[in-house]
Amino acid sequence: MNTTVRMIRFAFVFYLAVINAALTIGQTPVATGSHQKKVIPGAGALAELRQALGAAATVVPAKGRAASFQQATFSQLNSGIKQTTTGVQIDLDDKRLLVLRNDRTEQEETGVPTYRYRGTDRRNRFVWITKNLYEETKQLLISQKTGRITEIANEPQLNLTSALLFTQQNDCYGMFEDCYPGFQLWRIGKGTLKLIKEVRLKNYFVVSGGWVASKTVRLEMASLQDLMNGKKVADMKRQFFDVTLK
């Protein structure tokens, strides 16, 4: 008798599982923008940062809040750069000319890029270029020594020795499914960029960040759920963390 009951229960549960799977497959997918991504509950900002960074850095709650950042600046003074209506021209150290051409003066839905010169890291001779596409912005760091182009996240910030670079990803995830809120940490050496860590966040985003020591970045973070719910950034609760590279 018990065996018969168990078999009936198993058959009933299996039947429900099949029906549920069929209903799920038959559902029409819901169009999702980045602000509609499912937020994974549970993990706090500190735990999420530690998991995302792994062994690359240590993370602790910051003792202070916003701080005066200690970072080198990208200089606009570079005689080897020419910004024109047709694009950007870069004189490379080996006498070659690199031209980033604007095919149209106005952006169109075709995604034709336009380029803008933003500055130069004079110590390492990296040129910062903003590449604008239709509803999309990319940042490029170009070595004036080699001409090599590296795509990075937004707003590159150098530490005082120009040996480390912090970039935060804080605009494109509002429009694109393949762009996640987070940040990148880079190492600069002999005219080259090496990505130390690209951090993809799930429940939080970086409001601001910058170097507070030679190897430490202070992050100001807020909840992605609040952003998805339409809350203004100015009204969001902030959390501050110090990320120190090992």
N, C-alpha and C positions, 0 to 999 in steps of 0.2 A: 504493500500500500504506500509506504513512504517513498519507494522508488518511483511509483507511478506519479505521485504528487510532485516529486522533484522534476520528473520529465515534463510534466505539464507546465510547471513554473518556468523551466528553461525555455520551452517552446514559446511561451507567452513573452518572455523578456527578449528572446531573439526576434520575434515578430515585431515588437515595438522598435527595436534597434533598426531593423530593415526599413520600417515605415519612416522613422526619423531621418535616416540617411537619404531616402528617396525625396522627402520634402526638402531637405537641405540642398540637394543637387538641383532640384527644380526651382529654387528661388532665383529671382533676378538679382544680379549683383548690384550693389548700391554704389553709385559713383562717389569716390572719396577724394577730397583734397587733403593737403597735409594737415590742416587744422581739424580734419575729421578722423585722423588716425586713432585707432584704439589705444588708449592709455593703459599701460600695464600697472595694475595696482600693487601695493605692498611695499616695494623697495623705497627707502628714503633716499634723499639726495646724496648723502654721504656714502651709503652702501652702493648706490648706483655708480657713483664716481669711482669708488675703489674697484668695483668689478670691471668697469670699462677700461681703466688704466692698467690694471694688472700689475706686473712687476716693473713697469716703466717709471712709476713715480709713487710717492706717498701722498696721502690726502688727510688733512685734519681740518676741523672747524677753525675758521680764522678768529684770532683773539680780538681783532678790530673789525670794523666794517669797511666802508670805502676808504681807499688809501691813495696817497700820491704815488703814482706809478713811476718806477725808475727805468726809463727806456730811452734808447737812442731814437732819433727821428730820421725820417726819410727827407732828404734835402731836395728842394726844387731846382737847385743850382747845378746844372749839368750841361755844359756846352755841347756835349755829344748827342743831345736829344733835341729833336725838332717836332713840335706839335703843330700840325696844319689841319685844314679842313678835310684833307684827303686821308689823314691818318697820322701815324707816329713813325718817325725815322730815328734809328739808333745806330750811331757809329760804334762799331765793335773795336776792341783793342787790336785785333789783327787786320785792321783797315777795311774790313767788310762792312757793308751797309745792310742793316736789317730793316725792312719796311713792313709795317702792319697797316694794311690799307683798308680804308673805309670805302666800300663799294657804293654806298649811298649815304647822303648826308642826313637822311631821316630814316629812323628805324621802321621796318615794315614787318608784317607777319611772316615774311619769308625767312626771318632769322639771320639776315645779313648783319655781320658784326660791325660795331664802331669801337674805336680804341681811344682811350684818354690816358695821358701821362699823369701819374700821381706823385712820383718822387723817386729818389735814388738813395740806396744805402751806400754811402761814399766809401766806407771801410772795405766792404766786400764787393762793391760795384754791381749790386743787383738793382735792376730797374723795375719799379712797380708800375704795372699797367692795368687799367680797368677795361675789361672787354664787355661791352653791352650788347646783348642779344634781345630779341623780342621777349619781353617779360622775364628776362633772366640776366643776372650780372655775374661775371666771373672775374677773379683776380689772377693776374699773371706776375710772376717774378722772373725776370730775364737776366741772365748773366751777361754783363757787358764784356767779360773776358772770353766767353765761349759761344755766346748766342743761344745757349740752351734755354728753353722756355718751360717753366714749371707752373702748373695750375694749383693754386692754393685756395684756402677759404678766405673769408673777408677780413678786412682791416688788419693787415700784418703789423705786429708790434715787436720790435727788437729789444733784447735786454741791453744793458749799458755797454757790454763788450761786443755787441753785434755777433755773438756766437750762437745765440738761441733765438728762435722766432715763435711767437704765439699768434695764432689766427683763430677767430671765432666764426662759426657758421650760424648766422643769425638773420638771414633774409630769405634765402631761396626755399627753405622748407615750408614757407607759407603758401607755395604754389606748386611744388613738385613732389611727387611721391618718392622719388629716388634720392631726395636730399633730406638729411636728418639734422636736427639741432645738435650742436656739439661744438667741438673745437679741435685744432691740430697743434702739435708741438713739433718743431723742426730744429735740426742742428745744421749750422752753417760752417763750412770749412773749405778753404782753398777754392773759393768760387763755386762751390757745389752746395746743394740743398739735400738733406737726408731727412725723410720723415721718421720721427721717433715714434709718434703715436697719433692715430686719428680716433678721436673719442666720439662715439655715436650715443646720444642720450635718448631715453625713451619717455621719461616722465617729467623732465625738466629742460630748461633752455638757459643759455648764458645771456644775462642782461648786459654785463660789462665784465671786463677782465684786463689784467695787465701785470707787468713784472713788479714785485715788491722787493725782490732780492735777485742775485745773479742767476739762481736756478729755480726761483719760486714765483708762480703766478697766482694772484688772488682772483677768485671767481665770485661774481655776484650772480646768483641763480634764482629763478622763479619757477612756478609750477606750469607745466604745459597744459594741464587740465584747465587752469584758470584762463589761459590764453584761448583754448578751444571754446570755452564758455563765454567768450566775448569780454572778459574783464580787461580793463585798461592796465597796461604795464605799470603805470604810476601808482595804481591801487593794489598791486600784488604784494604779498608777503615775500621778503627777500631772505636768502640764506647765503652766507659767505664762507668760502673754503680756500685753504692754501694748498696748492699742488706743487710739490717739490720733486724735480727730476733726480733720479738716482745717479 
